[in-house]
């Protein structure tokens, strides 16, 4: 297994963890590893890092972008029978032997290369990256072409892969630990669970809560934490780091989850459904694959506080039972993910074209 970096507790790391459970004896190669900042289960695995892991950089790890191609090159040529890369930018560039089957699970083609809004078009990182974009895109496209098979985490990302690389991908939705949640009646406080990055548009949720004096919990950390804290009114509470148990409690007791950004797939809205809660979502991207407007969600179609407030008013009228919402989440279970991954790997090894089927099929035993 190869993963971009193990220093966060996000959806990509949950995918990497599930892959590690599927192949428990496989080493995990990554650019840098911070055991205290990611899921503790990785500590029991054979994690192998590049020279970047020796640099004492944490919050500024994204600024090291010119060094990541070299970091994965220094991991050497992997000669295992099967290599699976979990990536949104770097791990797909690892070198593999000619007889190795290299399958890439792609969360998205590198957002900062192809989508300016990821860091914010006026951000320092985006200005620093601009002179290198041509060279980095050539490296990225070359890395993509060397892989034997791509798997996208959603139809949304499948389209981006086709546009960026001209590659047709399988689609296997990420695993969501739906059994972690119990569907319960709706509570009083709204909830955001997100990395605090510009493209996530958490500022819209805060502005809507400020204007309507709505109680809102914002759970997450990231480079714009201070900016968001500065604009928050008295009804908005922040917590930069909570464990799964605390987040589970918040999901089960919230009024609704807010999803104001354009998500590649979006694990948190599925978690909210598993907890019996509707979602107020920007109606693009992955939200269109996991949510149904007027049943499990109320969607808005302009990224403005006014549009979000309109959806917040509508969500009060939703009467879908918590148990019915939870049932909709079950199609994104870890079991479905495992079945889909194994089927995609088998198709790659046999030379079959990508399938239109998403994570379906009979249950099979995972091979070491």
C-alpha positions in Angstrom: 0.0 0.0 0.0 1.0 3.6 -0.7 -0.7 6.7 0.8 0.1 10.4 0.3 0.8 11.3 3.9 -0.3 9.9 7.3 -0.7 13.0 9.4 -4.5 13.6 9.4 -7.8 12.0 10.3 -9.8 12.5 7.2 -11.7 10.4 4.7 -8.7 9.5 2.7 -7.0 8.1 5.8 -10.1 6.1 6.6 -9.8 4.5 3.2 -6.2 3.8 3.7 -7.0 2.2 7.1 -9.7 0.0 5.5 -7.2 -1.1 2.8 -4.7 -1.9 5.6 -7.4 -4.1 7.2 -7.9 -6.0 3.9 -4.2 -6.7 3.6 -2.9 -6.7 7.2 0.6 -7.9 6.3 1.2 -5.4 3.6 3.7 -2.6 4.3 2.4 1.0 4.0 4.6 3.4 2.1 4.1 7.1 2.6 5.9 10.4 2.4 5.6 11.4 6.1 4.0 9.9 9.2 2.8 11.5 12.4 1.4 8.8 14.7 -0.1 11.4 17.0 -2.0 13.2 14.2 -3.7 10.3 12.4 -5.6 7.1 13.4 -3.9 5.1 16.1 -4.4 1.8 14.3 -1.6 2.7 11.9 0.9 2.3 14.7 0.5 -1.4 14.6 1.4 -1.5 10.8 4.7 -1.6 9.0 4.8 2.1 7.9 7.8 3.0 5.7 8.5 6.7 5.1 10.5 9.0 2.9 13.1 11.6 4.0 10.2 14.1 4.4 9.2 12.4 7.6 12.4 13.5 9.2 11.5 17.2 8.6 9.8 18.8 11.6 6.9 20.3 9.6 3.3 19.7 10.6 0.8 22.4 9.7 3.0 23.5 6.8 3.3 20.1 5.1 1.3 21.3 2.1 4.1 23.8 1.4 6.5 21.0 0.7 4.7 20.2 -2.6 7.9 20.6 -4.8 9.5 17.8 -2.8 6.8 15.1 -2.9 7.7 13.6 -6.3 11.3 13.1 -5.1 10.0 11.7 -1.8 8.1 9.0 -3.5 10.9 8.3 -5.9 13.3 7.7 -3.0 11.0 4.9 -1.7 12.5 2.8 -4.5 10.9 0.5 -7.0 8.2 -1.6 -5.3 8.2 -5.2 -6.6 5.3 -6.7 -4.7 2.7 -8.6 -6.8 0.1 -5.9 -6.1 0.5 -2.2 -5.1 -2.5 -0.1 -4.2 -2.0 3.6 -4.0 -4.5 5.8 -2.1 -4.0 9.3 -3.4 -5.2 12.8 -4.1 -1.9 14.0 -5.5 1.3 12.1 -4.9 1.2 8.4 -4.0 0.4 7.3 -7.6 3.9 8.5 -8.5 5.6 5.7 -6.7 7.7 3.5 -9.0 6.7 -0.2 -9.4 8.4 -3.2 -11.1 7.3 -4.2 -14.6 5.5 -7.3 -13.3 3.8 -5.5 -10.5 0.1 -4.6 -10.8 -0.3 -1.0 -9.7 -3.9 0.0 -8.9 -4.6 3.6 -7.9 -7.6 4.4 -5.7 -8.0 8.1 -6.5 -9.8 10.5 -4.1 -9.4 13.2 -6.7 -6.7 14.3 -9.2 -4.6 16.8 -7.4 -7.0 19.6 -6.5 -4.3 22.3 -6.3 -3.1 21.4 -9.8 -6.6 21.4 -11.5 -8.9 23.3 -9.2 -7.8 26.8 -8.0 -10.5 27.0 -5.4 -8.9 24.3 -3.3 -6.4 26.7 -1.7 -8.1 29.9 -2.7 -7.0 31.6 -5.9 -5.3 34.4 -3.9 -3.6 32.2 -1.4 0.2 32.3 -0.8 0.4 28.6 -1.7 -1.4 29.1 -5.0 0.9 32.0 -5.9 4.0 30.0 -5.1 2.7 27.0 -7.1 1.8 28.9 -10.2 5.3 29.0 -11.9 5.6 25.2 -11.3 2.1 24.2 -12.5 3.2 23.2 -16.0 6.0 20.9 -14.8 3.9 19.5 -12.0 1.0 18.6 -14.3 3.4 16.8 -16.7 4.8 14.8 -13.7 1.3 14.1 -12.5 0.1 12.9 -16.0 3.1 10.8 -16.4 2.6 9.1 -13.0 -1.1 8.5 -13.9 -0.1 6.8 -17.2 2.3 4.4 -15.5 -0.5 2.9 -13.4 -2.3 -0.2 -14.5 -5.8 0.7 -13.3 -7.6 3.6 -11.7 -10.4 3.4 -9.2 -12.4 6.6 -8.5 -14.2 7.2 -5.2 -17.3 8.5 -7.0 -18.7 9.2 -10.5 -17.9 12.8 -9.8 -14.1 12.0 -9.5 -14.4 9.5 -12.4 -15.2 12.4 -14.6 -12.3 14.4 -13.3 -9.9 11.5 -13.9 -11.1 11.3 -17.5 -10.7 15.0 -18.0 -7.2 15.2 -16.4 -5.7 12.0 -17.6 -7.9 10.6 -20.4 -8.3 7.4 -18.3 -11.5 5.5 -17.7 -11.8 4.4 -14.1 -13.8 1.9 -12.0 -15.9 3.5 -9.3 -15.9 2.2 -5.7 -17.4 4.4 -3.1 -15.3 4.9 0.1 -16.1 2.8 3.2 -18.3 4.4 5.9 -18.5 2.8 9.3 -22.3 3.0 9.4 -22.5 0.5 12.3 -20.8 3.1 14.5 -24.0 5.2 14.6 -27.4 4.7 16.1 -30.2 6.6 14.4 -31.8 9.0 16.9 -34.3 11.9 16.8 -33.1 15.3 15.8 -31.5 17.6 18.4 -31.1 21.4 18.6 -27.6 22.3 17.2 -26.4 22.3 13.6 -23.1 20.6 12.9 -20.1 20.9 10.5 -17.4 18.2 10.5 -14.7 19.2 8.1 -11.1 20.0 7.4 -10.8 23.8 7.5 -9.7 24.5 3.9 -11.0 27.3 1.7 -12.8 25.1 -0.8 -14.8 23.5 2.0 -16.7 26.8 2.4 -17.3 26.5 6.1 -17.5 30.3 6.1 -20.9 30.0 4.5 -22.2 27.8 7.4 -20.8 30.3 9.9 -22.3 33.3 8.1 -25.7 31.6 7.9 -25.6 30.7 11.6 -24.6 34.3 12.5 -27.4 35.9 10.5 -30.2 33.6 11.8 -28.7 33.2 15.4 -28.6 29.4 14.9 -26.5 27.2 17.2 -23.7 25.6 15.3 -20.8 23.3 16.2 -17.7 23.4 13.9 -15.5 20.3 14.3 -12.2 20.3 12.5 -8.8 21.9 12.0 -6.9 23.4 9.1 -5.0 26.4 7.9 -8.0 28.8 8.0 -9.1 28.0 11.6 -8.2 31.5 12.8 -10.0 33.2 10.0 -13.2 31.3 10.7 -12.9 31.8 14.4 -12.7 35.6 13.8 -15.9 35.7 11.8 -18.0 33.5 14.1 -20.7 34.9 16.3 -21.7 33.8 19.8 -23.9 30.9 18.7 -20.9 29.2 16.9 -18.7 26.8 18.9 -15.4 25.3 17.6 -13.5 22.1 18.6 -10.3 21.5 16.6 -9.8 17.8 17.5 -12.3 15.2 18.7 -12.1 11.5 18.7 -14.6 9.2 16.9 -16.7 8.7 20.0 -17.2 12.4 20.5 -18.0 12.9 16.9 -20.5 10.0 17.0 -22.3 11.6 19.9 -22.5 15.0 18.0 -23.8 13.3 14.9 -26.5 11.4 16.8 -27.6 14.5 18.8 -27.4 17.3 16.1 -30.3 18.8 14.2 -28.7 18.5 10.8 -25.3 18.3 9.2 -24.2 21.2 7.0 -22.2 20.5 3.8 -21.4 23.9 2.2 -18.6 22.8 -0.1 -18.1 20.9 -3.4 -17.1 17.4 -2.1 -15.4 14.7 -4.2 -17.6 12.1 -2.4 -18.2 13.2 1.2 -18.1 10.7 4.0 -19.6 12.9 6.7 -23.0 13.2 5.0 -23.3 9.4 4.9 -22.3 9.3 8.6 -25.0 11.8 9.3 -27.6 9.6 7.6 -26.4 6.6 9.6 -27.1 8.7 12.7 -30.6 9.5 11.4 -29.9 13.1 10.5 -30.7 15.0 7.3 -28.1 17.1 5.5 -28.1 20.7 4.2 -25.8 20.4 1.2 -24.5 22.4 -1.8 -26.1 20.4 -4.6 -23.0 19.5 -6.7 -20.3 16.8 -6.8 -20.4 13.8 -4.4 -23.5 15.1 -2.6 -25.6 14.1 -5.7 -24.5 10.5 -5.3 -25.2 10.1 -1.6 -28.2 12.3 -0.9 -31.7 12.8 -2.3 -33.1 16.3 -2.2 -36.3 16.5 -0.3 -35.9 13.1 1.3 -32.5 12.8 3.0 -31.3 16.3 2.3 -32.2 19.9 1.4 -29.9 21.2 -1.3 -29.0 24.7 -2.3 -27.5 25.6 -5.7 -25.7 28.9 -5.1 -22.8 29.1 -2.6 -24.3 32.0 -0.7 -25.5 32.4 2.9 -29.0 33.3 1.6 -29.2 30.1 -0.4 -28.1 28.0 2.6 -30.6 29.7 4.9 -33.3 28.8 2.4 -32.3 25.2 2.6 -32.1 25.4 6.4 -35.7 26.5 6.4 -36.8 23.7 4.2 -34.9 21.0 6.2 -37.2 21.8 9.1 -40.1 20.4 7.0 -38.4 17.1 6.3 -40.2 14.2 8.0 -38.1 11.2 6.8 -37.7 8.9 9.8 -34.2 8.5 11.4 -34.3 4.8 10.7 -35.1 5.4 7.0 -32.2 7.8 6.7 -29.9 5.2 8.4 -31.0 2.5 5.9 -29.9 4.8 3.0 -26.4 4.9 4.5 -26.0 1.1 4.4 -25.0 1.0 0.7 -21.7 2.7 1.7 -20.7 0.1 4.2 -17.1 -1.3 4.5 -18.3 -4.6 3.2 -19.5 -3.0 0.0 -16.2 -1.2 -0.3 -14.2 -4.5 0.1 -16.3 -6.3 -2.5 -15.9 -3.4 -4.9 -12.1 -3.2 -4.5 -11.6 -6.9 -4.9 -13.7 -6.9 -8.0 -11.8 -4.0 -9.5 -8.4 -5.6 -8.7 -9.6 -8.8 -10.4 -10.7 -6.9 -13.5 -7.3 -5.2 -13.6 -5.4 -8.4 -13.4 -7.5 -10.1 -16.1 -7.3 -7.1 -18.4 -11.1 -6.5 -18.3 -12.3 -2.9 -18.9 -13.6 -0.8 -15.9 -17.1 -1.7 -14.8 -20.0 0.7 -14.5 -21.0 -1.1 -11.3 -20.3 0.6 -8.0 -19.1 -1.6 -5.1 -21.6 -4.4 -5.7 -21.2 -8.1 -5.9 -21.2 -11.1 -3.6 -19.1 -11.2 -0.5 -15.7 -12.8 -0.9 -12.8 -13.6 1.3 -9.9 -11.1 1.3 -6.6 -12.7 0.1 -3.3 -11.8 1.7 
